[in-house]
Amino acid sequence: MAVLISDELLSLHNLNEKALREELACILYDKEILSMGQAGKMAGLDRISFQKALADRKIDIKLDQNDLLQDLQTLKNLKLYGNRE
C-alpha cells in the first residue's frame, strides 16, 4: 500500500520522507500495532537506532516474556549472567 503525501505538506511541518516514516513507525509501535522489528524496518533503522528513536520520544520499550528469555540467553551466551562461581 502506498500513501501519497505532498512534499509541500511535509515541508510545512519540517518533515521529510525519512522523518515521517520514523514518526509513524514509533506511533504504530507505541500503539502495539507493529512489533519492534516491524517498526524498525518501516523506519529504516536497526534495532539500536530504533530504540534510540523511541527513547527520544519518551516511548517505553515493550518486552514480553519471550523477549526477556531471549535477552537472558544472550547474556548467558556472552557470559554476562548466570555463571557466578
C-alpha angles and dihedrals in degrees: 000000000000126000118200117213118171120244087231092061092046093049091050086064096038092250133133128193094270093049092048092050089050093049093048092046091052092048093048091048092049090051088050092240092121129035119236091259093049093046093046090051091049090051092046091237134128118241097267093046091049091050088052090050089053092048091049087058093042091243114152120234109243115218127184127199093271091053091052093047091050091049091050091050090050091051090049091050089051088047091238096120139037101012100100112154 
